[in-house]
Amino acid sequence: MAMSIASDPVILPCGTDLDQVWTRLDRIAAETHMGHCPHCQVAAGSLRTLRQATGQLIAQPPAPPPDLTGRIMAVVRAELRRGRNLPLPTRSHTATISEYALAAVLRYVTDHGGELVARGCKIAPVPDRPGHLRVRLGVTVPYGSDPAPALARLRQRILRAADAHVGLTLDVLDIVVEDVYPTTPGQRADR
């Protein structure tokens, strides 16, 4: 086995190439020069130590990191939460967005647009129409207010966001009032 540490040969002070010492490591005692040269003997000792350490590393299977199971399960849970992949309207139809990611966008638009709070979001693709969806969005409204204007504004914001930011068309957008929250200052319903 030839050892090549660098592109240029490593020459010992006695003039011997280090690669020669490596290839003759088990026969150095029988070699006339290398068997008696202190430079070759030191190099051979270091190479034997290196070979022994490398052999020990190869013989020991690496221990998995202690958090490996947790990291694997986090990926599995994230994949389960993603839901199905929804095709985006492209020429090749190879781009997709996860149902979970789209629901997060729609909930964000709801929660950051006024007094309505998103409760849940269900998404279903329209068969044979890539990029077209049916969405059911549950919301919480403030108690004692007329939610109609806020719901109409929300509908427009969601339709714009789905089209402009994601590239999808919502064929059906059902916004369902699922709950009310108190209008006492500082109180707001949590999702």
KOLBA-283618 format. One line per field, with one value per atom (N, C-alpha, C): atom name; z, y, x. Coordinates in nm, 4 decimals. Layout:
% residues N
atom <- c(CA, ...)
z <- c(Z, ...)
y <- c(Y, ...)
x <- c(X, ...)
END
This chain:
% residues 191
atom <- c(N, CA, C, N, CA, C, N, CA, C, N, CA, C, N, CA, C, N, CA, C, N, CA, C, N, CA, C, N, CA, C, N, CA, C, N, CA, C, N, CA, C, N, CA, C, N, CA, C, N, CA, C, N, CA, C, N, CA, C, N, CA, C, N, CA, C, N, CA, C, N, CA, C, N, CA, C, N, CA, C, N, CA, C, N, CA, C, N, CA, C, N, CA, C, N, CA, C, N, CA, C, N, CA, C, N, CA, C, N, CA, C, N, CA, C, N, CA, C, N, CA, C, N, CA, C, N, CA, C, N, CA, C, N, CA, C, N, CA, C, N, CA, C, N, CA, C, N, CA, C, N, CA, C, N, CA, C, N, CA, C, N, CA, C, N, CA, C, N, CA, C, N, CA, C, N, CA, C, N, CA, C, N, CA, C, N, CA, C, N, CA, C, N, CA, C, N, CA, C, N, CA, C, N, CA, C, N, CA, C, N, CA, C, N, CA, C, N, CA, C, N, CA, C, N, CA, C, N, CA, C, N, CA, C, N, CA, C, N, CA, C, N, CA, C, N, CA, C, N, CA, C, N, CA, C, N, CA, C, N, CA, C, N, CA, C, N, CA, C, N, CA, C, N, CA, C, N, CA, C, N, CA, C, N, CA, C, N, CA, C, N, CA, C, N, CA, C, N, CA, C, N, CA, C, N, CA, C, N, CA, C, N, CA, C, N, CA, C, N, CA, C, N, CA, C, N, CA, C, N, CA, C, N, CA, C, N, CA, C, N, CA, C, N, CA, C, N, CA, C, N, CA, C, N, CA, C, N, CA, C, N, CA, C, N, CA, C, N, CA, C, N, CA, C, N, CA, C, N, CA, C, N, CA, C, N, CA, C, N, CA, C, N, CA, C, N, CA, C, N, CA, C, N, CA, C, N, CA, C, N, CA, C, N, CA, C, N, CA, C, N, CA, C, N, CA, C, N, CA, C, N, CA, C, N, CA, C, N, CA, C, N, CA, C, N, CA, C, N, CA, C, N, CA, C, N, CA, C, N, CA, C, N, CA, C, N, CA, C, N, CA, C, N, CA, C, N, CA, C, N, CA, C, N, CA, C, N, CA, C, N, CA, C, N, CA, C, N, CA, C, N, CA, C, N, CA, C, N, CA, C, N, CA, C, N, CA, C, N, CA, C, N, CA, C, N, CA, C, N, CA, C, N, CA, C, N, CA, C, N, CA, C, N, CA, C, N, CA, C, N, CA, C, N, CA, C, N, CA, C, N, CA, C, N, CA, C, N, CA, C, N, CA, C, N, CA, C, N, CA, C, N, CA, C, N, CA, C, N, CA, C, N, CA, C, N, CA, C, N, CA, C, N, CA, C, N, CA, C, N, CA, C, N, CA, C, N, CA, C, N, CA, C, N, CA, C, N, CA, C, N, CA, C, N, CA, C, N, CA, C, N, CA, C, N, CA, C, N, CA, C, N, CA, C, N, CA, C, N, CA, C, N, CA, C, N, CA, C)
z <- c(0.0000, 0.0000, 0.0000, -0.0971, -0.1046, -0.0278, 0.0413, 0.1170, 0.0476, 0.0247, -0.0398, 0.0426, 0.1287, 0.2144, 0.1377, 0.0541, -0.0212, -0.1649, -0.2503, -0.3905, -0.4100, -0.3293, -0.3363, -0.2399, -0.2777, -0.1879, -0.0611, 0.0501, 0.1768, 0.1892, 0.1926, 0.1985, 0.3396, 0.3990, 0.5326, 0.5237, 0.6375, 0.6346, 0.5756, 0.5817, 0.5254, 0.3756, 0.3168, 0.1727, 0.1329, 0.2272, 0.1966, 0.1839, 0.0855, 0.0644, 0.1697, 0.2349, 0.3396, 0.2840, 0.1566, 0.0950, 0.0942, 0.0758, 0.0787, 0.2177, 0.3197, 0.4568, 0.4807, 0.4338, 0.4541, 0.3828, 0.2566, 0.1818, 0.2365, 0.3054, 0.3601, 0.5124, 0.5694, 0.7141, 0.7867, 0.7334, 0.8007, 0.7745, 0.6810, 0.6469, 0.6778, 0.7544, 0.7759, 0.8426, 0.9352, 1.0055, 0.9082, 0.8007, 0.7019, 0.6023, 0.5925, 0.4992, 0.5528, 0.4658, 0.5067, 0.5616, 0.4823, 0.5270, 0.6329, 0.5986, 0.6877, 0.8209, 0.8235, 0.9468, 1.0479, 1.0034, 1.0942, 1.1005, 1.0104, 1.0038, 1.1120, 1.1967, 1.3024, 1.2452, 1.1332, 1.0734, 1.0232, 0.9563, 0.9060, 1.0224, 1.1303, 1.2465, 1.3155, 1.3315, 1.3941, 1.3070, 1.1754, 1.0837, 1.0871, 1.0883, 1.0925, 1.2232, 1.3349, 1.4627, 1.4604, 1.4043, 1.3944, 1.3017, 1.1906, 1.0963, 1.1576, 1.2377, 1.3062, 1.4058, 1.4797, 1.5737, 1.4989, 1.3858, 1.3036, 1.2523, 1.2052, 1.1536, 1.2645, 1.3840, 1.4963, 1.5366, 1.5457, 1.5824, 1.4770, 1.3501, 1.2426, 1.2491, 1.2769, 1.2897, 1.4037, 1.5158, 1.6291, 1.5929, 1.5221, 1.4808, 1.3864, 1.2958, 1.2015, 1.2753, 1.3750, 1.4482, 1.5371, 1.5823, 1.6694, 1.5851, 1.5929, 1.5196, 1.5874, 1.5097, 1.5695, 1.6486, 1.7628, 1.8446, 1.7882, 1.7787, 1.7286, 1.8290, 1.7810, 1.8737, 1.9684, 2.0905, 2.1870, 2.1456, 2.0659, 2.0269, 1.8892, 1.8358, 1.7017, 1.6911, 1.7867, 1.7814, 1.7837, 1.8691, 1.8757, 1.7455, 1.6816, 1.5547, 1.4448, 1.4428, 1.3430, 1.3636, 1.4880, 1.5164, 1.4841, 1.5020, 1.4670, 1.3173, 1.2366, 1.0914, 1.0555, 1.1203, 1.0926, 1.1266, 1.2429, 1.2824, 1.1862, 1.1438, 1.0492, 0.9173, 0.8712, 0.7471, 0.7610, 0.8776, 0.8988, 0.9013, 0.9626, 0.9713, 0.8360, 0.7499, 0.6218, 0.5439, 0.5627, 0.4827, 0.3413, 0.2549, 0.1158, 0.0455, -0.0613, -0.1445, -0.2469, -0.2557, -0.3506, -0.4700, -0.5916, -0.7093, -0.7322, -0.7666, -0.8025, -0.9539, -1.0028, -1.1479, -1.2148, -1.2700, -1.3456, -1.4796, -1.5678, -1.6993, -1.6873, -1.5953, -1.5830, -1.4727, -1.3903, -1.2776, -1.1808, -1.1652, -1.0721, -0.9390, -0.9314, -0.8051, -0.7187, -0.5887, -0.4956, -0.3705, -0.2929, -0.1613, -0.0689, 0.0525, 0.1449, 0.1941, 0.2217, 0.2748, 0.4048, 0.4868, 0.6147, 0.5924, 0.4971, 0.4714, 0.4204, 0.3314, 0.2802, 0.3921, 0.4757, 0.5882, 0.6808, 0.7009, 0.7853, 0.7247, 0.5937, 0.5270, 0.5467, 0.5279, 0.5396, 0.6833, 0.7801, 0.9207, 0.9548, 0.9014, 0.9254, 0.8729, 0.7511, 0.6922, 0.7818, 0.8344, 0.9214, 1.0513, 1.1169, 1.2497, 1.2460, 1.1342, 1.1288, 1.0449, 1.0320, 0.9497, 1.0224, 1.1502, 1.2211, 1.3440, 1.3665, 1.4909, 1.4832, 1.3691, 1.3554, 1.3898, 1.4459, 1.4847, 1.4162, 1.3502, 1.2825, 1.3849, 1.3579, 1.4451, 1.3780, 1.2536, 1.1825, 1.0334, 0.9567, 0.8116, 0.7458, 0.6635, 0.5881, 0.4395, 0.3700, 0.2291, 0.1486, 0.0350, -0.0542, -0.1980, -0.2754, -0.4158, -0.4958, -0.5981, -0.6901, -0.7902, -0.8030, -0.8936, -1.0360, -1.0947, -1.2348, -1.2648, -1.1617, -1.1826, -1.0953, -1.1387, -1.0563, -1.0235, -0.8978, -0.8542, -0.8099, -0.8148, -0.7723, -0.6465, -0.5461, -0.4163, -0.3588, -0.2645, -0.1790, -0.0390, 0.0270, 0.1596, 0.2555, 0.3737, 0.4831, 0.5976, 0.6320, 0.7356, 0.8507, 0.9689, 1.0884, 1.1567, 1.2047, 1.2699, 1.3998, 1.4848, 1.6066, 1.5878, 1.6274, 1.6098, 1.7464, 1.7552, 1.8837, 1.9188, 2.0448, 2.0939, 2.0802, 2.0344, 2.0290, 1.9078, 1.8140, 1.6953, 1.5744, 1.4707, 1.3447, 1.2662, 1.2535, 1.1897, 1.0368, 0.9762, 0.8299, 0.7600, 0.7978, 0.7268, 0.7426, 0.8645, 0.8864, 0.8066, 0.7965, 0.7182, 0.5697, 0.5192, 0.3781, 0.3481, 0.4402, 0.4212, 0.4256, 0.5198, 0.5305, 0.4029, 0.3489, 0.2249, 0.1147, 0.0988, -0.0054, 0.0205, 0.1469, 0.1799, 0.1513, 0.1861, 0.1634, 0.0152, -0.0613, -0.2061, -0.2711, -0.2286, -0.2825, -0.2420, -0.1153, -0.0666, -0.1366, -0.1534, -0.2192, -0.3628, -0.4305, -0.5692, -0.5805, -0.5083, -0.5246, -0.4581, -0.3408, -0.2662, -0.2875, -0.3249, -0.3410, -0.4849, -0.5591, -0.6978, -0.7128, -0.6147, -0.6193, -0.6301, -0.6901, -0.7014, -0.6068, -0.5238, -0.4333, -0.5014, -0.5507, -0.6147, -0.5119, -0.3943, -0.2864, -0.1614, -0.0976, 0.0293, 0.1262, 0.2150, 0.3184, 0.4458, 0.4941, 0.6224, 0.7220, 0.8221, 0.9183, 1.0544, 1.1130, 1.2478, 1.3450, 1.4172, 1.5080, 1.6538, 1.6864, 1.8263, 1.8350, 1.9544, 1.9821, 2.0979, 2.1058, 2.2194, 2.2858, 2.4158, 2.4878, 2.4342, 2.4446, 2.3921, 2.5006, 2.6187, 2.7257, 2.6776, 2.6964, 2.6490, 2.7019, 2.6153, 2.6515, 2.6403, 2.6201, 2.6058, 2.4606, 2.4178, 2.2797, 2.2782, 2.2000, 2.1956, 2.1380, 2.1976, 2.1413, 2.0418, 1.9517, 1.8540, 1.9209)
y <- c(-0.1163, 0.0000, 0.1229, 0.2100, 0.3313, 0.4426, 0.5201, 0.6321, 0.7598, 0.8459, 0.9721, 1.0834, 1.1444, 1.2511, 1.3816, 1.4065, 1.5312, 1.4991, 1.5973, 1.5750, 1.5651, 1.6360, 1.6267, 1.5180, 1.4400, 1.3352, 1.3944, 1.3217, 1.3618, 1.2820, 1.3530, 1.2898, 1.3062, 1.1947, 1.1974, 1.2537, 1.2990, 1.3545, 1.2587, 1.1269, 1.0302, 1.0126, 1.0773, 1.0674, 0.9647, 0.8928, 0.7917, 0.8585, 0.8165, 0.8665, 0.8019, 0.8818, 0.8318, 0.7269, 0.7386, 0.6373, 0.5003, 0.4970, 0.3696, 0.3084, 0.3917, 0.3404, 0.2801, 0.3460, 0.2966, 0.1631, 0.1532, 0.0296, -0.0867, -0.0593, -0.1660, -0.1746, -0.1198, -0.1067, -0.2407, -0.3468, -0.4766, -0.5486, -0.4989, -0.5650, -0.4783, -0.3713, -0.2763, -0.3426, -0.4323, -0.4957, -0.5713, -0.6255, -0.7007, -0.6101, -0.4860, -0.3923, -0.3493, -0.3411, -0.3047, -0.1630, -0.0648, 0.0738, 0.1025, 0.0750, 0.1121, 0.0379, -0.0802, -0.1570, -0.0975, -0.0114, 0.0462, 0.1992, 0.2649, 0.4116, 0.4673, 0.5587, 0.6147, 0.6966, 0.7641, 0.8435, 0.7526, 0.6447, 0.5499, 0.4789, 0.4492, 0.3819, 0.4714, 0.6000, 0.6943, 0.7072, 0.7227, 0.7348, 0.6084, 0.4911, 0.3634, 0.3507, 0.3941, 0.3895, 0.4774, 0.5963, 0.6865, 0.6293, 0.5693, 0.5115, 0.3894, 0.3101, 0.1959, 0.2450, 0.3518, 0.4093, 0.4600, 0.5257, 0.5742, 0.4585, 0.3520, 0.2350, 0.1687, 0.1590, 0.0982, 0.1825, 0.3145, 0.4029, 0.3974, 0.3961, 0.3878, 0.2553, 0.1471, 0.0162, 0.0132, 0.0774, 0.0827, 0.1623, 0.2723, 0.3521, 0.2741, 0.1986, 0.1188, 0.0075, -0.0520, -0.1636, -0.1207, 0.0048, 0.0529, 0.1145, 0.0597, 0.1255, 0.2599, 0.3604, 0.4912, 0.4880, 0.5513, 0.5602, 0.6699, 0.6434, 0.7483, 0.8621, 0.9832, 1.0959, 1.0696, 1.1186, 1.0900, 1.1442, 1.2476, 1.3060, 1.2583, 1.1505, 1.1042, 1.0651, 0.9895, 0.9470, 1.0684, 1.1632, 1.2844, 1.3615, 1.3708, 1.4426, 1.3703, 1.2372, 1.1598, 1.1779, 1.1692, 1.1825, 1.3228, 1.4243, 1.5604, 1.5709, 1.5074, 1.5084, 1.4316, 1.3167, 1.2371, 1.3180, 1.3811, 1.4613, 1.5774, 1.6412, 1.7526, 1.7033, 1.5865, 1.5316, 1.4986, 1.4465, 1.4151, 1.5419, 1.6480, 1.7737, 1.8424, 1.8165, 1.8860, 1.8607, 1.7450, 1.7103, 1.6767, 1.6755, 1.6409, 1.7579, 1.7265, 1.8306, 1.8746, 2.0040, 2.0608, 2.1150, 2.0763, 2.1236, 2.2724, 2.3391, 2.4801, 2.4907, 2.5918, 2.6040, 2.6518, 2.5579, 2.5891, 2.5171, 2.5473, 2.4810, 2.3315, 2.2938, 2.1517, 2.0819, 2.1573, 2.1046, 2.0246, 2.0641, 1.9925, 2.0638, 2.1896, 2.2633, 2.2344, 2.2210, 2.1948, 2.2789, 2.2888, 2.3504, 2.2550, 2.2422, 2.1516, 2.2167, 2.1322, 2.1783, 2.2557, 2.2077, 2.2729, 2.4138, 2.4283, 2.5594, 2.6584, 2.6125, 2.7017, 2.7407, 2.6456, 2.6771, 2.7791, 2.7688, 2.8649, 3.0051, 3.0150, 3.1456, 3.2040, 3.1235, 3.1733, 3.2108, 3.1344, 3.1698, 3.2992, 3.3164, 3.4395, 3.5607, 3.5502, 3.6603, 3.6924, 3.5905, 3.6106, 3.6784, 3.6260, 3.6754, 3.8151, 3.8564, 3.9841, 4.0881, 4.0707, 4.1658, 4.2416, 4.2233, 4.2942, 4.2185, 4.2193, 4.1633, 4.0156, 3.9517, 3.8101, 3.7228, 3.6046, 3.5110, 3.3778, 3.3222, 3.1934, 3.0812, 2.9880, 2.8720, 2.7441, 2.7264, 2.6063, 2.6303, 2.5488, 2.5669, 2.4296, 2.4001, 2.2741, 2.3082, 2.2347, 2.2638, 2.1363, 2.1491, 2.0337, 2.0802, 2.0054, 2.0434, 2.0172, 2.0978, 2.0747, 1.9707, 1.8582, 1.7515, 1.8018, 1.7571, 1.7856, 1.9335, 2.0134, 2.1563, 2.1955, 2.1693, 2.2042, 2.3524, 2.3834, 2.5221, 2.5780, 2.4986, 2.5428, 2.4652, 2.5381, 2.4769, 2.5147, 2.4312, 2.4608, 2.4782, 2.5884, 2.6173, 2.6425, 2.5840, 2.6118, 2.6676, 2.7948, 2.8632, 2.8969, 2.8455, 2.8788, 2.9992, 3.0911, 3.2122, 3.2365, 3.3178, 3.3681, 3.5182, 3.5687, 3.7114, 3.7758, 3.9081, 3.9753, 3.9760, 3.9558, 3.9554, 4.0947, 4.0972, 4.2223, 4.3078, 4.2608, 4.3424, 4.2789, 4.3576, 4.3053, 4.2520, 4.1198, 4.0647, 4.0733, 4.1089, 4.1050, 4.1889, 4.3151, 4.3926, 4.3301, 4.2815, 4.2206, 4.0914, 4.0150, 3.8905, 3.9207, 4.0247, 4.0616, 4.1064, 4.1868, 4.2296, 4.1094, 4.0189, 3.8986, 3.8166, 3.7990, 3.7220, 3.7818, 3.9135, 3.9788, 3.9613, 3.9770, 3.9598, 3.8171, 3.7193, 3.5794, 3.5482, 3.5935, 3.5675, 3.6321, 3.7555, 3.8224, 3.7494, 3.7106, 3.6430, 3.5094, 3.4325, 3.3013, 3.3184, 3.4192, 3.4413, 3.5044, 3.6147, 3.6913, 3.6251, 3.5689, 3.5167, 3.3673, 3.2939, 3.1496, 3.1064, 3.1788, 3.1431, 3.0450, 3.0414, 2.9486, 3.0239, 2.9603, 3.0170, 2.9416, 3.0146, 2.9528, 2.9543, 2.8378, 2.8286, 2.8449, 2.7886, 2.7978, 2.8428, 2.9488, 2.9953, 3.0114, 2.9150, 2.9207, 2.9713, 3.0868, 3.1392, 3.1150, 3.0372, 2.9945, 3.0544, 3.1244, 3.1783, 3.0623, 3.0263, 2.9122, 2.9526, 3.0762, 3.1163, 3.2679, 3.3180, 3.4612, 3.4779, 3.5935, 3.6196, 3.7489, 3.7627, 3.8826, 4.0066, 4.1202, 4.2442, 4.3296, 4.2709, 4.3416, 4.3747, 4.4988, 4.5339, 4.4364, 4.3991, 4.3102, 4.1631, 4.1294, 3.9882, 3.9595, 3.8492, 3.8073, 3.6555, 3.5941, 3.4479, 3.3929, 3.2878, 3.2167, 3.1147, 3.0814, 2.9787, 2.8468)
x <- c(0.0849, 0.0000, 0.0897, 0.0713, 0.1510, 0.0817, 0.1617, 0.1073, 0.1490, 0.0534, 0.0844, 0.0221, 0.1016, 0.0537, 0.0479, 0.1437, 0.1496, 0.1836, 0.1672, 0.2007, 0.3521, 0.4283, 0.5738, 0.6199, 0.7208, 0.7676, 0.8290, 0.8105, 0.8712, 1.0016, 1.1119, 1.2442, 1.2997, 1.3373, 1.3977, 1.5393, 1.5987, 1.7354, 1.8391, 1.8105, 1.9060, 1.8896, 1.7855, 1.7648, 1.6597, 1.6000, 1.4992, 1.3618, 1.2856, 1.1495, 1.0580, 0.9749, 0.8848, 0.7888, 0.7494, 0.6640, 0.7323, 0.8632, 0.9366, 0.9330, 0.9456, 0.9393, 0.8012, 0.6970, 0.5596, 0.5390, 0.5833, 0.5608, 0.6427, 0.7521, 0.8377, 0.8274, 0.7223, 0.7098, 0.7255, 0.6703, 0.6781, 0.8106, 0.8917, 1.0186, 1.1395, 1.1228, 1.2332, 1.3530, 1.3290, 1.4418, 1.5306, 1.4730, 1.5508, 1.6212, 1.5822, 1.6438, 1.7805, 1.8770, 2.0111, 2.0155, 1.9728, 1.9800, 1.8741, 1.7466, 1.6357, 1.6420, 1.6975, 1.7062, 1.8020, 1.8959, 1.9954, 1.9911, 1.9207, 1.9187, 1.8261, 1.8774, 1.7914, 1.6748, 1.6937, 1.5858, 1.4732, 1.5111, 1.4109, 1.3418, 1.4159, 1.3580, 1.2534, 1.2855, 1.1900, 1.0655, 1.0862, 0.9728, 0.8878, 0.9524, 0.8795, 0.8007, 0.8579, 0.7863, 0.6617, 0.6755, 0.5601, 0.4531, 0.4978, 0.4017, 0.3312, 0.4027, 0.3383, 0.2321, 0.2654, 0.1683, 0.0455, 0.0684, -0.0422, -0.1270, -0.0625, -0.1348, -0.2162, -0.1587, -0.2294, -0.3510, -0.3339, -0.4452, -0.5555, -0.5164, -0.6146, -0.6896, -0.6185, -0.6822, -0.7828, -0.7487, -0.8417, -0.9667, -0.9478, -1.0638, -1.1541, -1.0935, -1.1715, -1.2455, -1.1807, -1.2408, -1.3573, -1.3575, -1.4648, -1.5754, -1.6962, -1.8049, -1.8364, -1.8620, -1.8892, -2.0197, -2.0196, -2.1404, -2.2301, -2.3602, -2.4492, -2.4577, -2.4802, -2.4938, -2.6117, -2.6042, -2.7108, -2.8475, -2.8513, -2.9798, -3.0277, -2.9668, -3.0009, -3.1482, -3.1995, -3.3391, -3.4318, -3.4035, -3.4855, -3.4845, -3.3677, -3.3586, -3.4363, -3.4266, -3.5010, -3.6507, -3.6959, -3.8386, -3.8895, -3.8075, -3.8484, -3.8739, -3.7885, -3.8079, -3.9342, -3.9555, -4.0755, -4.2003, -4.2012, -4.3180, -4.3404, -4.2333, -4.2469, -4.3056, -4.2621, -4.3157, -4.4636, -4.5036, -4.6447, -4.7286, -4.6766, -4.7503, -4.7611, -4.6672, -4.6665, -4.7945, -4.8546, -4.9712, -4.9286, -5.0225, -4.9900, -4.9222, -4.8528, -4.7927, -4.8962, -4.9149, -5.0099, -4.9328, -4.9707, -4.8966, -4.9185, -4.8113, -4.8190, -4.8298, -4.9006, -4.9170, -4.7881, -4.7147, -4.5936, -4.6030, -4.5152, -4.5192, -4.4944, -4.4050, -4.3725, -4.4527, -4.5229, -4.6013, -4.5151, -4.3881, -4.3014, -4.2864, -4.3273, -4.3166, -4.4386, -4.4138, -4.5236, -4.5058, -4.6136, -4.6101, -4.6837, -4.6342, -4.7018, -4.8304, -4.9277, -5.0557, -5.0334, -4.9411, -4.9105, -4.8553, -4.7654, -4.7049, -4.8092, -4.8967, -5.0006, -5.0974, -5.1349, -5.2240, -5.1589, -5.0281, -4.9570, -4.9627, -4.9492, -4.9580, -5.0974, -5.1998, -5.3369, -5.3710, -5.3213, -5.3426, -5.2692, -5.1495, -5.0728, -5.1499, -5.2014, -5.2785, -5.3980, -5.4626, -5.5794, -5.5389, -5.4376, -5.3983, -5.3368, -5.2795, -5.2100, -5.2845, -5.4142, -5.4874, -5.5958, -5.6078, -5.7140, -5.7580, -5.8877, -5.9397, -5.9760, -5.9672, -6.0012, -5.8808, -5.9107, -5.8049, -5.8326, -5.7324, -5.7486, -5.7610, -5.8506, -5.8698, -5.8200, -5.8478, -5.8063, -5.8200, -5.7501, -5.7524, -5.7437, -5.8415, -5.8418, -5.8353, -5.7489, -5.7232, -5.7422, -5.8083, -5.8251, -5.8034, -5.7264, -5.7076, -5.8356, -5.8578, -5.9687, -5.9191, -5.9908, -5.9443, -5.9227, -5.8144, -5.7785, -5.7571, -5.7290, -5.7015, -5.5838, -5.4614, -5.3454, -5.3450, -5.3175, -5.3117, -5.4456, -5.5504, -5.6833, -5.7219, -5.7731, -5.7987, -5.9339, -5.9762, -6.0915, -6.0360, -6.0713, -6.0183, -6.1342, -6.1240, -6.2172, -6.1338, -6.1603, -6.0836, -6.1768, -6.1451, -6.2212, -6.1600, -6.2455, -6.1966, -6.2731, -6.2115, -6.2738, -6.2928, -6.4095, -6.4405, -6.4619, -6.4468, -6.4697, -6.6195, -6.6469, -6.7855, -6.8466, -6.9734, -7.0481, -7.0204, -6.9417, -6.9146, -6.9825, -6.9969, -7.0495, -6.9295, -6.9163, -6.7967, -6.7979, -6.9119, -6.9215, -6.8146, -6.7901, -6.6863, -6.5466, -6.5159, -6.3839, -6.3703, -6.4779, -6.4745, -6.4568, -6.5222, -6.5076, -6.3636, -6.3053, -6.1652, -6.0711, -6.0979, -6.0137, -6.0203, -6.1390, -6.1546, -6.0669, -6.0683, -5.9888, -5.8388, -5.7974, -5.6545, -5.6084, -5.6896, -5.6515, -5.6436, -5.7422, -5.7395, -5.6172, -5.5847, -5.4657, -5.3382, -5.3282, -5.2066, -5.1876, -5.2943, -5.2823, -5.2342, -5.2854, -5.2472, -5.1087, -5.0860, -4.9619, -4.8417, -4.8594, -4.7442, -4.7202, -4.8238, -4.8073, -4.8305, -4.9137, -4.9408, -5.0550, -5.1448, -5.2574, -5.3888, -5.4869, -5.6201, -5.7123, -5.7855, -5.8808, -6.0171, -6.0603, -6.1914, -6.3023, -6.2809, -6.3789, -6.3049, -6.3543, -6.2993, -6.4151, -6.4274, -6.5304, -6.4658, -6.5123, -6.4651, -6.5779, -6.5494, -6.6504, -6.6180, -6.7168, -6.6999, -6.7214, -6.6155, -6.6219, -6.6348, -6.5961, -6.5964, -6.5939, -6.6218, -6.6089, -6.5124, -6.4504, -6.3627, -6.4049, -6.3746, -6.4186, -6.3483, -6.4165, -6.3593, -6.2955, -6.2744, -6.2059, -6.0657, -6.0191, -5.8846, -5.7789, -5.6911, -5.5813, -5.6159, -5.7437, -5.7804, -5.8074, -5.7547, -5.7772, -5.7715, -5.8518, -5.8566, -5.7269, -5.6823, -5.5668, -5.6168, -5.5269, -5.5637, -5.5849)
END
